[in-house]
Amino acid sequence: MSEVLTVEQACELLGLAKVTLYGYARQGVIPCFKLGRSWKFHRESLDNWMKERTEEETQARQAKRKRKVAA
């Protein structure tokens, strides 16, 4: 089972401000869960989320560049 991170630890890992992380959590943008009143984050889920976002954004930039070159 992966390590469970606090908000502070997740912020440090992701390089985000607390207010941004809380917003992502409430909106369902980032994988997380609540334990009592506190948000918690599985490190493995955050690593996978970052990897997926990197791949998606890289593909979007490549597609944009191809459209620009074709024009």
Secondary structure, 3 states (H helix, E strand, C coil): CCCEECHHHHHHHHCCCHHHHHHHHHHCCCCCEEECCEEEEEHHHHHHHHHHHHHHHHHHHHHHHHHHHHC
